[in-house]
Amino acid sequence: MKPLQVVFPSRADPESPVIDLDLHLPLLCFRPETVLQILTCLLTEQRVVFFSSNWALLTLVTECFLAYLHPLQWQHTFVPILSGQMLDFVMAPTSFLMGCHLDHFEEVSKEADGLILINMDNGSITCSSDNMAVPDIPFLAAQTFIQRVQGLQLHHELDLARAKASTDLNDGRACRRAWQQRLNTHIQQLTLHLLVSIFREVKNHLNYEHRVFNSEEYLKTRAPGDQQFYKQVLETYMFHSFLKARLSRRMDAFAQMDLNTQSEEDRINGMLLSPRRPTIEKMASRKRSPKRTVDRRMVVSMPDLQDVAIPELPPRNSSLRKTDTASCRSGTAVLNVPSKLTYMFKIPEIHFPLVGECVQAYYKDCVSLLSKAMGCLGPDSSMLLARYLYLRGLVLLMQGQLLPALQDFQSLYKTDLRIFPADLVKRMVESMSGPERAQAEQMPKLRRLIGEVLAQPGEAPKADDRVKNFELPRKHLELDDFVQRVQESGIVKDTGTIRRLFEALTIGHQKLIDPETFRDFYTCWKETEAEAQEVSLPASVLEHLDKNECVYKLSRSVKTSHGVGKIAMTQKRLFLLTEGSPGYVEISTFRDIEEVRSTTVAFLFLRIPTLKIKMTSKKEVFEANLKTECDLWQLMVKEMWAGKTLAEAHKDPQYIQQALTHVLLMDAVVGTLQSPAAIYAASRLSYFDKMKNEMPMVVPKTTAETLKHKINPSAGETFPQAVDVLLYTPGHLDPAEKVGDAHPKLWCALSEGKVIVFDASSWTTHQHCFRVGTSKLNCMVMVERNQVWVGSEDSAIYIINIHSMSCNKQLTDHRASVTGLVVQEGLVAPSVSRAPNETCACAHASSQVYSCSVDGTVLAWNVSSLLVTSRFQLRSGGGLSSIRLHGGCLWCCTGNRITAVAVNDSLRQELKIEENFQEKSASFLSFQLVPEQEQLWVACAGSNDIHIWGLKDLAQPPQRVHLQDCSKVNCMLRVKRQIWVGVTGLSQGKCRGKIYVIDAEKKTVEKELVAHSDTVKALCSAEDRYVLSGSGREEGKIAIWKVE
């Protein structure tokens, strides 16, 4: 037992297999090209038989190939060694992976058909049938894999030649183990990158809400030479299981690699989910051929119109920390993986004979060594502590010491939830005797743990994880069915847009969509995109366009005031592609349009429909004889013009994205209906143009000057979601961190425990939605650079690891909704972010965090040990909504009073609602401390004033700052010498989300900002230079404001 080693999986991916193999063995047996052929056979689930004259090698090599497939898993029979008496197993009709001695090669190849025969001794692969055709792995992925394998050092002796000589045998063994671990890590990353390269674009054809995979459209996007490979893979059980994991948004090794190797363009498209149309940059770089042109028309995919690319990327904020990410996303970066630390735990000597006393002595020694190892751990070793707690709990359980074992599992529950053995603990609690159970329930923490594990249903029904394939409808669709079917198809996700599409397609008919109309619409959509995909612009034209522009619509060849040619529409402009010698003539940018109208011009005895566009920067009017296309182009240009106007007024590029969606849907509707009423039907989708004409939204000058940009955390969702909490965390340039971790981040809490993380240097998505619990989140705070603590309605505090973006810890000592978190004052960094009713501080080196819950409980936490160091209950009772630290006191806000309490629970000051307001309905909503002026700023329900008390004497009457047209104050934020107040108020006679910026010294309103179409729910500061506001669920967007 002395050489025994136990290796635990990587924390980043707890489902990763435990590797105790030399993963380079297959690379010694086979050429890289043959390794790829074998992987193809496994991915397509063939009947595979390995042969070797070395029995041991059979198991080792086949296990290595299964490890190469991770996180995909072999779903069929696996028998690494078949004896001579079991050779008839290879006659099985289903997929399998087996191993035989080389002596049986001829016998097996003659007796069974349809087998893949792999000779490990000579590195060859053959088929037992002449008519078998195993497809090749996609070319680009294969070439990259081969090049990287050739760059590996597979021989330890060559690597050892560079090292210094040593006569110590143990040193040699340790050196060999370290080399093997490094090589294994490189090979795992290499094979994982191969799988990511093959299946990266699967996510573009998934609908997560309805768990649909559009396999037909995915196949059409594959290169013609790769389609046979994908056809076979898509039919396998292995790929079906892989799809289930993708649709469940599992953050496994595949998802993490995909995220880490994304380009900047992919990250932007991931935020707005760009349409699959070639940008000018891609158009300039691609090489075309006639064969590809013909094939491409047949393999075009469905775009997701909700996901149109952002037309003009906001300039990177020069004030926020930036880091060059090119190196970490380059193709070769995958191999430069830092070796993971391996922690060694030496198990005690086993005492023989294995009788009762010896076994108990062994258990006792294990517990002693584990306890000693835990005592030597530093405060930052929570990951290793969790593993030790798990082991010691198991050993104590084997000893029959149920109570100590339960205490270890309770500590594990708080330290790392992902490895907590819930079923084991439940069975252990149920097996406890009456006195043991009573003793355990006397301890509050164990009583809470027992209640939670017993409350979990033993056989809860599994969630529906089926993967549906998209199919065209076969019966008439009502509105709700139509909405779901369009979302499943990937055409558009926004429910409001789909409802308008339904109205357009049913103009003058019964409110039902028949299968033929849906099929025509679907076909028209694909054909329209196929035409856009095949647009080929000459280099002389490309140089006039921005690299991120896409051509979304081309007219027929028409006569214009600038000559004969085709009118092209991008997300930024209209231009004429002249005929003859193809040339570029700019018509206008959407920003420059002044008027668009449709008229007719006389030609002989005919009146030809003509589109006229007047620009602000040119005197001449552009005219185009568009004939039958004239009315449609008028609708499209006016909608894009309106979208651009709204986008610039609101600093929100999503208006352009939505306008493009409307334009392309108009085109598809006209192509589908092909009737005199088609234009009228398409006009139902002219949403922004009607909005601009019927309800002109004038953005106040102050708002326009202060607003910098807007982002949409609900992009890709079917409905907008409220932004409940915002937290900004500054970047760090720690060499030990990944490049991406050095960027500042914006954390956004949405409904039902959803958290989205944005890269605050570019405002692109850093981490797509992940969950912490299933309840509403109330507050967030950054602790010691590497953690974000999140308080939830379900009474838990979730701890997110910033580097791994995983939530493995939770604190469960509160008994009611957690409403506030604050880091101990004096160790808080200058950069502070706050959420509604709560202070969210970013601490670089804090030792204590205070949390409060709505029942009036306040807990103080030791950050290193995650233990409660002190607790007290507010004497004023429940309703505790927020806490702040100032002057060595905790300031606590409840509905009827604001209390300053020393950390030892002694009352210092108290402000009572009944002593200051006569109204019975009055209550404190939010408060803010201004240390420079020693003031307490308070917002109250039923009042549109901010009340200001001096901290030295709360008995004095307060000063007041009146907020004109304010209905309700939701949140307050101190930035420099200003107080920003987020409210629900009136603007232009309508209820809006507004922000009042108050000068803290003069106590006057400096600015009144019309922030959102819905209420302002959250505010946070980015380095005191920008303020970010989050809106309610009607809008669901985040606005970025400049601080002066």
Solvent accessible surface area in square Angstrom, and as a share of the most:
residue,aa,sasa,rsa
1,M,129,0.57
2,K,166,0.70
3,P,119,0.75
4,L,91,0.45
5,Q,61,0.27
6,V,94,0.54
7,V,52,0.30
8,F,92,0.38
9,P,43,0.27
10,S,33,0.21
11,R,47,0.17
12,A,59,0.46
13,D,11,0.05
14,P,49,0.31
15,E,97,0.44
16,S,18,0.12
17,P,51,0.32
18,V,87,0.50
19,I,29,0.15
20,D,116,0.60
21,L,38,0.19
22,D,47,0.24
23,L,1,0.00
24,H,9,0.04
25,L,32,0.16
26,P,0,0.00
27,L,17,0.09
28,L,80,0.40
29,C,31,0.19
30,F,9,0.04
31,R,154,0.56
32,P,24,0.15
33,E,62,0.28
34,T,10,0.06
35,V,0,0.00
36,L,11,0.05
37,Q,82,0.37
38,I,0,0.00
39,L,5,0.03
40,T,1,0.00
41,C,0,0.00
42,L,0,0.00
43,L,2,0.01
44,T,11,0.06
45,E,18,0.08
46,Q,32,0.14
47,R,46,0.17
48,V,0,0.00
49,V,0,0.00
50,F,0,0.00
51,F,0,0.00
52,S,0,0.00
53,S,63,0.41
54,N,74,0.38
55,W,109,0.38
56,A,63,0.49
57,L,37,0.19
58,L,0,0.00
59,T,45,0.26
60,L,63,0.31
61,V,0,0.00
62,T,0,0.00
63,E,60,0.27
64,C,0,0.00
65,F,0,0.00
66,L,38,0.19
67,A,16,0.12
68,Y,4,0.02
69,L,1,0.01
70,H,30,0.13
71,P,23,0.14
72,L,7,0.04
73,Q,106,0.47
74,W,33,0.12
75,Q,79,0.35
76,H,46,0.20
77,T,68,0.40
78,F,58,0.24
79,V,31,0.18
80,P,34,0.21
81,I,71,0.36
82,L,0,0.00
83,S,41,0.27
84,G,36,0.34
85,Q,161,0.72
86,M,68,0.30
87,L,20,0.10
88,D,96,0.50
89,F,94,0.39
90,V,4,0.02
91,M,102,0.45
92,A,34,0.26
93,P,122,0.77
94,T,85,0.50
95,S,20,0.13
96,F,1,0.01
97,L,0,0.00
98,M,5,0.02
99,G,0,0.00
100,C,0,0.00
101,H,29,0.13
102,L,50,0.25
103,D,117,0.61
104,H,41,0.18
105,F,41,0.17
106,E,109,0.49
107,E,88,0.40
108,V,3,0.01
109,S,25,0.16
110,K,157,0.67
111,E,113,0.51
112,A,2,0.02
113,D,105,0.54
114,G,19,0.18
115,L,0,0.00
116,I,1,0.00
117,L,4,0.02
118,I,0,0.00
119,N,17,0.09
120,M,6,0.03
121,D,70,0.36
122,N,104,0.54
123,G,18,0.17
124,S,42,0.27
125,I,39,0.20
126,T,67,0.39
127,C,51,0.31
128,S,24,0.15
129,S,19,0.13
130,D,155,0.80
131,N,138,0.71
132,M,47,0.21
133,A,85,0.66
134,V,43,0.25
135,P,18,0.11
136,D,108,0.56
137,I,10,0.05
138,P,11,0.07
139,F,136,0.56
140,L,141,0.70
141,A,9,0.07
142,A,12,0.10
143,Q,69,0.31
144,T,46,0.26
145,F,5,0.02
146,I,21,0.11
147,Q,116,0.51
148,R,19,0.07
149,V,8,0.05
150,Q,126,0.56
151,G,66,0.63
152,L,26,0.13
153,Q,74,0.33
154,L,26,0.13
155,H,93,0.41
156,H,20,0.09
157,E,123,0.55
158,L,106,0.53
159,D,26,0.13
160,L,79,0.39
161,A,84,0.65
162,R,198,0.72
163,A,53,0.41
164,K,187,0.79
165,A,105,0.81
166,S,69,0.44
167,T,148,0.86
168,D,69,0.36
169,L,122,0.61
170,N,102,0.52
171,D,78,0.40
172,G,38,0.37
173,R,135,0.49
174,A,45,0.35
175,C,50,0.30
176,R,81,0.30
177,R,101,0.37
178,A,41,0.31
179,W,10,0.04
180,Q,15,0.06
181,Q,72,0.32
182,R,102,0.37
183,L,9,0.05
184,N,15,0.08
185,T,20,0.12
186,H,49,0.22
187,I,2,0.01
188,Q,60,0.27
189,Q,37,0.17
190,L,5,0.02
191,T,6,0.03
192,L,14,0.07
193,H,21,0.09
194,L,5,0.02
195,L,4,0.02
196,V,0,0.00
197,S,45,0.29
198,I,2,0.01
199,F,1,0.01
200,R,53,0.19
201,E,77,0.34
202,V,1,0.01
203,K,72,0.30
204,N,60,0.31
205,H,14,0.06
206,L,13,0.06
207,N,4,0.02
208,Y,51,0.19
209,E,68,0.31
210,H,40,0.18
211,R,42,0.15
212,V,2,0.01
213,F,7,0.03
214,N,9,0.05
215,S,22,0.14
216,E,99,0.44
217,E,1,0.00
218,Y,0,0.00
219,L,33,0.17
220,K,47,0.20
221,T,24,0.14
222,R,27,0.10
223,A,54,0.42
224,P,62,0.39
225,G,75,0.72
226,D,26,0.13
227,Q,35,0.16
228,Q,96,0.43
229,F,1,0.01
230,Y,5,0.02
231,K,93,0.39
232,Q,42,0.19
233,V,2,0.01
234,L,31,0.15
235,E,146,0.66
236,T,11,0.06
237,Y,145,0.55
238,M,2,0.01
239,F,2,0.01
240,H,74,0.33
241,S,45,0.29
242,F,7,0.03
243,L,8,0.04
244,K,62,0.26
245,A,5,0.04
246,R,23,0.09
247,L,8,0.04
248,S,62,0.40
249,R,110,0.40
250,R,108,0.39
251,M,68,0.30
252,D,7,0.04
253,A,19,0.15
254,F,7,0.03
255,A,21,0.16
256,Q,37,0.16
257,M,14,0.06
258,D,12,0.06
259,L,18,0.09
260,N,53,0.27
261,T,23,0.13
262,Q,13,0.06
263,S,50,0.32
264,E,55,0.25
265,E,61,0.27
266,D,56,0.29
267,R,19,0.07
268,I,18,0.09
269,N,34,0.18
270,G,14,0.13
271,M,16,0.07
272,L,9,0.04
273,L,56,0.28
274,S,23,0.15
275,P,6,0.04
276,R,60,0.22
277,R,14,0.05
278,P,14,0.09
279,T,15,0.09
280,I,6,0.03
281,E,85,0.38
282,K,102,0.43
283,M,14,0.06
284,A,66,0.51
285,S,83,0.53
286,R,53,0.19
287,K,188,0.80
288,R,80,0.29
289,S,50,0.33
290,P,116,0.73
291,K,140,0.59
292,R,80,0.29
293,T,39,0.23
294,V,100,0.57
295,D,36,0.19
296,R,42,0.15
297,R,119,0.44
298,M,140,0.63
299,V,14,0.08
300,V,9,0.05
301,S,1,0.01
302,M,5,0.02
303,P,1,0.01
304,D,12,0.06
305,L,0,0.00
306,Q,15,0.06
307,D,5,0.02
308,V,0,0.00
309,A,10,0.08
310,I,4,0.02
311,P,4,0.02
312,E,65,0.29
313,L,80,0.40
314,P,30,0.19
315,P,123,0.77
316,R,97,0.35
317,N,19,0.10
318,S,100,0.64
319,S,28,0.18
320,L,4,0.02
321,R,100,0.37
322,K,102,0.43
323,T,41,0.24
324,D,106,0.55
325,T,15,0.09
326,A,66,0.51
327,S,74,0.48
328,C,44,0.26
329,R,35,0.13
330,S,48,0.31
331,G,44,0.42
332,T,93,0.54
333,A,23,0.18
334,V,8,0.04
335,L,34,0.17
336,N,117,0.60
337,V,32,0.19
338,P,111,0.70
339,S,68,0.44
340,K,119,0.50
341,L,146,0.72
342,T,57,0.33
343,Y,105,0.40
344,M,121,0.54
345,F,59,0.25
346,K,173,0.73
347,I,47,0.24
348,P,17,0.11
349,E,103,0.46
350,I,42,0.21
351,H,75,0.34
352,F,147,0.61
353,P,89,0.56
354,L,116,0.58
355,V,78,0.45
356,G,54,0.52
357,E,146,0.66
358,C,27,0.16
359,V,47,0.27
360,Q,83,0.37
361,A,40,0.31
362,Y,43,0.16
363,Y,38,0.14
364,K,140,0.59
365,D,50,0.26
366,C,11,0.07
367,V,29,0.17
368,S,67,0.43
369,L,64,0.32
370,L,3,0.01
371,S,42,0.27
372,K,141,0.60
373,A,23,0.18
374,M,29,0.13
375,G,67,0.65
376,C,104,0.62
377,L,45,0.22
378,G,40,0.39
379,P,89,0.56
380,D,124,0.64
381,S,34,0.22
382,S,25,0.16
383,M,59,0.27
384,L,23,0.11
385,L,56,0.28
386,A,0,0.00
387,R,23,0.09
388,Y,15,0.06
389,L,8,0.04
390,Y,63,0.24
391,L,46,0.23
392,R,47,0.17
393,G,0,0.00
394,L,55,0.27
395,V,23,0.13
396,L,12,0.06
397,L,40,0.20
398,M,124,0.55
399,Q,38,0.17
400,G,47,0.45
401,Q,76,0.34
402,L,26,0.13
403,L,26,0.13
404,P,47,0.30
405,A,0,0.00
406,L,0,0.00
407,Q,74,0.33
408,D,8,0.04
409,F,0,0.00
410,Q,22,0.10
411,S,38,0.24
412,L,0,0.00
413,Y,23,0.09
414,K,16,0.07
415,T,9,0.05
416,D,2,0.01
417,L,62,0.31
418,R,93,0.34
419,I,39,0.20
420,F,23,0.09
421,P,21,0.13
422,A,28,0.22
423,D,99,0.51
424,L,41,0.20
425,V,0,0.00
426,K,38,0.16
427,R,144,0.53
428,M,7,0.03
429,V,0,0.00
430,E,107,0.48
431,S,80,0.51
432,M,17,0.08
433,S,55,0.35
434,G,54,0.52
435,P,105,0.66
436,E,57,0.25
437,R,74,0.27
438,A,53,0.41
439,Q,91,0.41
440,A,0,0.00
441,E,60,0.27
442,Q,139,0.62
443,M,61,0.27
444,P,76,0.48
445,K,74,0.32
446,L,4,0.02
447,R,117,0.43
448,R,51,0.19
449,L,3,0.02
450,I,4,0.02
451,G,41,0.39
452,E,45,0.20
453,V,1,0.00
454,L,58,0.29
455,A,80,0.62
456,Q,77,0.34
457,P,95,0.60
458,G,58,0.56
459,E,167,0.75
460,A,53,0.41
461,P,128,0.80
462,K,178,0.75
463,A,88,0.68
464,D,87,0.45
465,D,50,0.26
466,R,159,0.58
467,V,25,0.14
468,K,83,0.35
469,N,83,0.43
470,F,19,0.08
471,E,103,0.46
472,L,52,0.26
473,P,2,0.01
474,R,206,0.75
475,K,141,0.60
476,H,103,0.46
477,L,4,0.02
478,E,109,0.49
479,L,50,0.25
480,D,103,0.53
481,D,67,0.35
482,F,0,0.00
483,V,15,0.09
484,Q,72,0.32
485,R,59,0.21
486,V,0,0.00
487,Q,8,0.03
488,E,19,0.08
489,S,4,0.02
490,G,19,0.18
491,I,0,0.00
492,V,0,0.00
493,K,15,0.06
494,D,33,0.17
495,T,6,0.04
496,G,30,0.29
497,T,7,0.04
498,I,0,0.00
499,R,105,0.38
500,R,54,0.20
501,L,0,0.00
502,F,5,0.02
503,E,60,0.27
504,A,0,0.00
505,L,10,0.05
506,T,1,0.00
507,I,28,0.14
508,G,81,0.78
509,H,134,0.60
510,Q,136,0.60
511,K,99,0.42
512,L,51,0.25
513,I,2,0.01
514,D,41,0.21
515,P,14,0.09
516,E,101,0.45
517,T,27,0.16
518,F,1,0.00
519,R,100,0.37
520,D,73,0.38
521,F,0,0.00
522,Y,10,0.04
523,T,55,0.32
524,C,22,0.13
525,W,5,0.02
526,K,31,0.13
527,E,103,0.46
528,T,22,0.13
529,E,0,0.00
530,A,8,0.06
531,E,105,0.47
532,A,7,0.05
533,Q,11,0.05
534,E,18,0.08
535,V,11,0.07
536,S,66,0.42
537,L,11,0.06
538,P,47,0.29
539,A,80,0.62
540,S,56,0.36
541,V,0,0.00
542,L,21,0.10
543,E,135,0.61
544,H,92,0.41
545,L,15,0.07
546,D,61,0.31
547,K,137,0.58
548,N,39,0.20
549,E,0,0.00
550,C,1,0.01
551,V,3,0.02
552,Y,1,0.01
553,K,27,0.12
554,L,49,0.24
555,S,6,0.04
556,R,163,0.60
557,S,50,0.32
558,V,14,0.08
559,K,133,0.56
560,T,14,0.08
561,S,64,0.41
562,H,63,0.28
563,G,33,0.32
564,V,76,0.44
565,G,0,0.00
566,K,78,0.33
567,I,2,0.01
568,A,0,0.00
569,M,0,0.00
570,T,0,0.00
571,Q,1,0.00
572,K,26,0.11
573,R,25,0.09
574,L,1,0.01
575,F,0,0.00
576,L,0,0.00
577,L,25,0.12
578,T,27,0.16
579,E,89,0.40
580,G,74,0.71
581,S,100,0.64
582,P,74,0.46
583,G,20,0.19
584,Y,38,0.14
585,V,48,0.28
586,E,55,0.25
587,I,0,0.00
588,S,3,0.02
589,T,36,0.21
590,F,1,0.00
591,R,135,0.49
592,D,27,0.14
593,I,6,0.03
594,E,79,0.35
595,E,71,0.32
596,V,9,0.05
597,R,109,0.40
598,S,43,0.27
599,T,38,0.22
600,T,58,0.34
601,V,42,0.24
602,A,70,0.54
603,F,114,0.48
604,L,150,0.75
605,F,203,0.85
606,L,114,0.57
607,R,149,0.54
608,I,26,0.13
609,P,48,0.30
610,T,0,0.00
611,L,1,0.01
612,K,37,0.16
613,I,1,0.01
614,K,78,0.33
615,M,3,0.01
616,T,87,0.51
617,S,83,0.54
618,K,72,0.31
619,K,196,0.83
620,E,96,0.43
621,V,55,0.31
622,F,1,0.00
623,E,57,0.26
624,A,0,0.00
625,N,28,0.14
626,L,3,0.02
627,K,118,0.50
628,T,118,0.68
629,E,25,0.11
630,C,0,0.00
631,D,64,0.33
632,L,11,0.06
633,W,0,0.00
634,Q,39,0.17
635,L,27,0.13
636,M,0,0.00
637,V,0,0.00
638,K,46,0.20
639,E,0,0.00
640,M,0,0.00
641,W,44,0.16
642,A,0,0.00
643,G,0,0.00
644,K,14,0.06
645,T,58,0.34
646,L,8,0.04
647,A,9,0.07
648,E,66,0.30
649,A,31,0.24
650,H,25,0.11
651,K,64,0.27
652,D,3,0.02
653,P,19,0.12
654,Q,6,0.03
655,Y,32,0.12
656,I,1,0.01
657,Q,1,0.00
658,Q,47,0.21
659,A,0,0.00
660,L,0,0.00
661,T,6,0.03
662,H,3,0.01
663,V,0,0.00
664,L,5,0.02
665,L,0,0.00
666,M,0,0.00
667,D,13,0.07
668,A,1,0.01
669,V,0,0.00
670,V,32,0.18
671,G,25,0.24
672,T,18,0.11
673,L,48,0.24
674,Q,149,0.66
675,S,50,0.32
676,P,143,0.90
677,A,48,0.37
678,A,3,0.02
679,I,50,0.26
680,Y,130,0.49
681,A,0,0.00
682,A,0,0.00
683,S,22,0.14
684,R,84,0.31
685,L,0,0.00
686,S,4,0.03
687,Y,84,0.32
688,F,5,0.02
689,D,14,0.07
690,K,77,0.33
691,M,26,0.12
692,K,48,0.20
693,N,94,0.48
694,E,127,0.57
695,M,98,0.44
696,P,88,0.55
697,M,63,0.28
698,V,104,0.60
699,V,30,0.17
700,P,46,0.29
701,K,154,0.65
702,T,50,0.29
703,T,2,0.01
704,A,33,0.26
705,E,102,0.46
706,T,2,0.01
707,L,4,0.02
708,K,95,0.40
709,H,17,0.08
710,K,13,0.06
711,I,6,0.03
712,N,17,0.09
713,P,5,0.03
714,S,6,0.04
715,A,21,0.16
716,G,8,0.08
717,E,39,0.17
718,T,24,0.14
719,F,125,0.52
720,P,54,0.34
721,Q,22,0.10
722,A,14,0.11
723,V,0,0.00
724,D,8,0.04
725,V,1,0.00
726,L,0,0.00
727,L,0,0.00
728,Y,0,0.00
729,T,4,0.02
730,P,18,0.11
731,G,3,0.02
732,H,19,0.09
733,L,111,0.55
734,D,52,0.27
735,P,134,0.84
736,A,97,0.76
737,E,34,0.15
738,K,96,0.41
739,V,42,0.24
740,G,15,0.15
741,D,10,0.05
742,A,6,0.05
743,H,4,0.02
744,P,0,0.00
745,K,4,0.02
746,L,0,0.00
747,W,0,0.00
748,C,0,0.00
749,A,0,0.00
750,L,1,0.01
751,S,39,0.25
752,E,96,0.43
753,G,0,0.00
754,K,27,0.12
755,V,0,0.00
756,I,16,0.08
757,V,0,0.00
758,F,2,0.01
759,D,10,0.05
760,A,0,0.00
761,S,0,0.00
762,S,13,0.08
763,W,12,0.04
764,T,5,0.03
765,T,9,0.05
766,H,22,0.10
767,Q,3,0.02
768,H,68,0.30
769,C,25,0.15
770,F,33,0.14
771,R,118,0.43
772,V,3,0.01
773,G,25,0.24
774,T,103,0.60
775,S,31,0.20
776,K,86,0.36
777,L,0,0.00
778,N,18,0.09
779,C,0,0.00
780,M,0,0.00
781,V,0,0.00
782,M,5,0.02
783,V,0,0.00
784,E,49,0.22
785,R,101,0.37
786,N,50,0.25
787,Q,26,0.12
788,V,0,0.00
789,W,0,0.00
790,V,0,0.00
791,G,0,0.00
792,S,0,0.00
793,E,76,0.34
794,D,56,0.29
795,S,10,0.06
796,A,6,0.05
797,I,0,0.00
798,Y,19,0.07
799,I,5,0.02
800,I,0,0.00
801,N,42,0.22
802,I,9,0.04
803,H,63,0.28
804,S,30,0.20
805,M,11,0.05
806,S,18,0.11
807,C,30,0.18
808,N,4,0.02
809,K,15,0.06
810,Q,17,0.07
811,L,1,0.01
812,T,15,0.09
813,D,17,0.09
814,H,2,0.01
815,R,128,0.47
816,A,22,0.17
817,S,16,0.10
818,V,0,0.00
819,T,20,0.11
820,G,0,0.00
821,L,0,0.00
822,V,6,0.03
823,V,1,0.01
824,Q,59,0.26
825,E,84,0.38
826,G,71,0.68
827,L,85,0.42
828,V,44,0.25
829,A,7,0.05
830,P,124,0.78
831,S,16,0.10
832,V,24,0.14
833,S,0,0.00
834,R,16,0.06
835,A,1,0.01
836,P,23,0.14
837,N,47,0.24
838,E,0,0.00
839,T,14,0.08
840,C,0,0.00
841,A,4,0.03
842,C,1,0.00
843,A,1,0.01
844,H,74,0.33
845,A,65,0.50
846,S,3,0.02
847,S,60,0.39
848,Q,36,0.16
849,V,0,0.00
850,Y,8,0.03
851,S,0,0.00
852,C,0,0.00
853,S,0,0.00
854,V,61,0.35
855,D,49,0.25
856,G,0,0.00
857,T,18,0.10
858,V,1,0.01
859,L,0,0.00
860,A,2,0.01
861,W,0,0.00
862,N,49,0.25
863,V,5,0.03
864,S,56,0.36
865,S,54,0.35
866,L,9,0.04
867,L,88,0.44
868,V,33,0.19
869,T,76,0.44
870,S,49,0.32
871,R,133,0.49
872,F,20,0.08
873,Q,93,0.41
874,L,9,0.05
875,R,186,0.68
876,S,30,0.20
877,G,29,0.28
878,G,44,0.42
879,G,38,0.36
880,L,0,0.00
881,S,30,0.19
882,S,0,0.00
883,I,0,0.00
884,R,8,0.03
885,L,21,0.11
886,H,28,0.12
887,G,60,0.57
888,G,51,0.49
889,C,11,0.07
890,L,0,0.00
891,W,7,0.02
892,C,0,0.00
893,C,0,0.00
894,T,2,0.01
895,G,31,0.30
896,N,62,0.32
897,R,44,0.16
898,I,0,0.00
899,T,7,0.04
900,A,1,0.00
901,V,6,0.03
902,A,3,0.02
903,V,73,0.42
904,N,113,0.58
905,D,46,0.24
906,S,44,0.29
907,L,85,0.42
908,R,140,0.51
909,Q,57,0.25
910,E,52,0.24
911,L,4,0.02
912,K,57,0.24
913,I,15,0.08
914,E,97,0.44
915,E,123,0.55
916,N,43,0.22
917,F,21,0.09
918,Q,168,0.75
919,E,111,0.50
920,K,207,0.88
921,S,98,0.63
922,A,15,0.12
923,S,32,0.21
924,F,8,0.03
925,L,41,0.21
926,S,1,0.01
927,F,0,0.00
928,Q,5,0.02
929,L,9,0.04
930,V,3,0.01
931,P,46,0.29
932,E,98,0.44
933,Q,51,0.23
934,E,66,0.30
935,Q,19,0.08
936,L,0,0.00
937,W,0,0.00
938,V,0,0.00
939,A,0,0.00
940,C,2,0.01
941,A,28,0.22
942,G,88,0.85
943,S,26,0.17
944,N,52,0.27
945,D,21,0.11
946,I,0,0.00
947,H,1,0.00
948,I,4,0.02
949,W,2,0.01
950,G,37,0.36
951,L,7,0.03
952,K,177,0.75
953,D,62,0.32
954,L,15,0.07
955,A,92,0.72
956,Q,104,0.46
957,P,112,0.70
958,P,31,0.20
959,Q,99,0.44
960,R,139,0.51
961,V,6,0.04
962,H,96,0.43
963,L,0,0.00
964,Q,107,0.48
965,D,64,0.33
966,C,11,0.07
967,S,69,0.45
968,K,109,0.46
969,V,2,0.01
970,N,28,0.14
971,C,0,0.00
972,M,3,0.01
973,L,0,0.00
974,R,54,0.20
975,V,0,0.00
976,K,101,0.43
977,R,128,0.47
978,Q,20,0.09
979,I,0,0.00
980,W,3,0.01
981,V,0,0.00
982,G,0,0.00
983,V,0,0.00
984,T,24,0.14
985,G,0,0.00
986,L,85,0.42
987,S,16,0.11
988,Q,120,0.53
989,G,70,0.68
990,K,96,0.40
991,C,78,0.47
992,R,44,0.16
993,G,0,0.00
994,K,1,0.00
995,I,0,0.00
996,Y,1,0.00
997,V,1,0.00
998,I,0,0.00
999,D,19,0.10
1000,A,1,0.01
1001,E,90,0.40
1002,K,152,0.64
1003,K,38,0.16
1004,T,70,0.41
1005,V,55,0.32
1006,E,86,0.38
1007,K,34,0.14
1008,E,66,0.30
1009,L,0,0.00
1010,V,32,0.18
1011,A,4,0.03
1012,H,5,0.02
1013,S,51,0.33
1014,D,27,0.14
1015,T,31,0.18
1016,V,0,0.00
1017,K,57,0.24
1018,A,0,0.00
1019,L,2,0.01
1020,C,0,0.00
1021,S,0,0.00
1022,A,0,0.00
1023,E,42,0.19
1024,D,44,0.23
1025,R,98,0.36
1026,Y,33,0.12
1027,V,0,0.00
1028,L,0,0.00
1029,S,0,0.00
1030,G,0,0.00
1031,S,0,0.00
1032,G,2,0.02
1033,R,167,0.61
1034,E,122,0.55
1035,E,22,0.10
1036,G,0,0.00
1037,K,21,0.09
1038,I,0,0.00
1039,A,0,0.00
1040,I,3,0.02
1041,W,0,0.00
1042,K,72,0.31
1043,V,13,0.07
1044,E,123,0.55
